[in-house]
Amino acid sequence: MIRQKGLYIVGGNMAELLKIKDLSVSVEEKGILKNVNLSINKGETHVLMGPNGAGKSTLGNALMGNPRYSITNGQIFFDGEDITHEAVDKRAKRGIFLSFQSPLEVPGVSLGNFIRSAMEQRFGQRIRLWDFRKELKKSMDILGMDYSYAERDLNVGFSGGEKKKAEILQLLMLKPGLAILDETDSGLDVDAVRTVSEGIKEYQKNMEGSLLIITHSTRILESLTVDKTHVVINGVMKAEGDGSLVDKINNEGFESFLEKE
């Protein structure tokens, strides 16, 4: 059963963080997403579901500003400002974070140095090494990661579960306003899914950040609180509902949405 929670309200009005308006996206001149509309308020957790190839990851990459994904129509607003054509680094500084299905290996750059550099760019100031190490160890303890991983080259020789933990570690350290998690539970065993879920719950609970969880599975959602669920089929939003929609998909799959094609 997927849990639900109340809405985040400021001054009696919803505090909108992300607004996607009539967004269409192409990759190498092939249309993938068609006139997508979606809104996320501060502190909310949204789930984007659909079968493989539905366009879920395309939306995540478009929101992050990946230049391979061309916006052919529509707009993206973040915290009230139009970021439709902003570069990736500017979106990251604003507080948008994207985890990847297959995190890249970066030889020669340790996990710790990578995160410290990313934090300094994100917050625009130098971070004292002692303070950084203290905060890093605290976050690594939440994820059950040995501190020695901080000295290892980023993702080099990491298992699939270790790579996903490293990304959630970055999430906890960077404290973004919006975290887009793309297939975070892909390839993970039960214990790794549980550990990653604990990290996500820490972000939900203590950082009041917003989440867009992209998945075709429901494993990662079982212990999380969900505000709204969106279903995308062949690049088109087909349904929207609360956390109970995840339970429906878990029981029935996507067949009923495919029948509406």
N, C-alpha and C positions, 0 to 999 in steps of 0.2 A: 504494500500500500504506500503510495507516494504522499508525503505530508505536504500540507499547505500552510501558509501563514498570512497574516494581515498585511495591509498595504503600508508603505512608508509615506507619511504625510508631513508636509512642512507648511505651517501657517494655514492649515485647512485645505491646501491644494497639493495635488500630486507633484513631486519634484522630478520632472522628466530629465533623464540623462542622455538617452540615445533616441533619435527619431530617424527612421528610414522611410523615405517618401517616394513611391512609384519607381523603385530602383530596378534597373535592368543592367545586366552584366554579361559581357562577352569575353571569351578566351580565344585568341587567334581568330577573331572574326566569327566565331561560332557563339550564338546566343545561348546562355546557360540559365540565367535568372530573368524573370519577366514581371515587371511592375510589382515588386515586393514592397509591402508596407509593414512596419513593425516599430513598436515603441517600448522602451524599457525605462522604468523609473528608478531612481536611486535606491539602492538596497534590495532590489528585486532579483530573483533568480528565474531566468527564462530558459526553456529547453526547446531546441530546434531539432525535430526528428524527421526521418524519412528514410527510404531504402537507399542502398548504395547508388551513387550516380545521380541523386536527386537535385544536387546543387547546394548542399549544406556547407561544404568546405569553401565553395566559391563565395558564399556570403561572408564567411569569416575572413577570407583573404581580401575581399573588397573593402570590408570595414577597416582592415589594418592598412590598406593602401598599397598592397602588392601590385607593382606596375604591370605584371603579366595579366592582370584582370582589368579590363577596360569597362568603365561605367559609360553606358550608351544613353542612359536616361535616368532622371531622378536625382535625389539629393540625400546626403547623410549629414545630420546635425548631431553634434556632441556638446552637451552642456550649453545648448542654445546657440552655438556657432556652426556655420556651414564648413564642414571639413571634407567635402566631396572630392576635392582635388589636392588636398594636403599630402605631403610626403610621409613616408613611414616614420621617420625619426620625429617629426613634429607631432604625429599622433601618439607615439610612445611617450613623449614628454607631457602631453596633455593627460595621460593616464589610461591609455588603451593597451591591453596586453593580449597577445595571441599565443596559445600553445599549439604545437604542431602534432599531426598524426605520427610523423617520423622525424624526430628532432635530429638536427645535423650534428656531426662530430666536428670539433674544432681543435685540431692538434696544436700544441704549443701555448694554449691559453687555459689556465686552470679554471675550474668551476668557480672557485672563490673570487679570483681576479675578474672573471667575466661578470659576476653578479655585482661586485663592488663598482666596476666601471659603469655598468648599466644604471646602478643607483645614483651615481654622481651625475650622470647625464639626465636622469629622470628628475632629480631634485635640484639640479643646478648648483651644487656645492660639493666641496671636498668632504669626505667622510673619514674620520679618524680610524686608523686600523684597529685599535683596541675596541672601540664602539662597534665597528663592523663585525669583528670576530665574535663578540658577545651576542649580538643579535642573530648572527648566522648560526651559531651553535644552538640557540634557543629554537630557531625554526627547524633545524635539522633534527633536533630531539623529537619534535612533534611528528616528523615523518619517519622516525626510526632510522635515520641515516648516520653512519659513523662519520666523525668529523674528518677522517682521512680523505673522504671523497672531495673535500674542498681543495685539496692539493692535486687532484688528478685532472688531466686534460679533459675539457668539457665533452662529455658523452663518449669519449674514446674508450672502448672496451666495456662500456656500460651495458648491462642487460636491458631488455625492453622496459622492465619495471623500474630499474634505476634511472633510466632516461626520463620517464614520466614523473618520478619523484623529484628529479632535478628541476623539472619545469614547474612543479607545484612549489618547490623551494623558491624559485625565482618569483613566483606569484606572491608568496608570503613576504618576501624581502622588498619587492618593488611597490607593493600596496597600490595597485592601479584602481582607478575609479570603475573601470569596466574590464572584466576578464572574459575572454572568448576562449573556451576550452574545446578543442577540436578532437573528438574521438579519444578522450583522455584514458578511457578504460580499454582501448584496443590492445589485444594481445596480453593483457595482464591476468595473472592468476587471482584466485579469490582473496588471498592475503594482501596482495599488492593493491587490489581494488579497494579493500577496506582501509589501507593506510593512506592512499591517495584521497579517499573520501574524507578522512579525518582532517587532512590539510585543507580541503575545500571548505569543510564546515568551519574551520578556524577562520578562514577568510570571510565567510558569511557572517559569523558571529561577532568577531572582534574588529573587523575593518569596515563593515557596513558598505562593502563594495557590491557592485552589480555583476551578475553572471549571465553569460549566454553559453549554455552547454550544448554543443553540437554532437549528436550521437544517433546511431540507428539501433542501439541496444538500450536496455533499461538498467543494467547492472549498477552503473555508477550512480544512478538516481535513487536507489532503494533506501539509502539512509540520509538523503538530502531533502531539504525543504524547497518545494517548487511553487512559484507564484503563477506562472503561465506557460502553456505548452503550444508550440506552433508546429504544424505538419507541412512539409514541402514535398511536392511530387512533380518530377519533371520540370523543375524550375519555377513552379507556381505554388503560392501559399494556398493550401486546400482546406485547412481547418485551424481553429484556435480555441483554446479552452484552458481550464485550470489544471492542477496536478492530476485530477482524475482521468484526464485524457491519456496520460502516460500509462495508467493502469489498463485502460481500454486497449491501447496498442500492445501492451505486454500480453494481454489475453487473446487478442484477435489479429494482431499483426497490422499490416498496411493495406490488406485486400480491399476493405470497404472504401478507402480513399482512391485506390486505383480504379475501382468500378465507376467513379465519378468522372474519369477522364473522357 
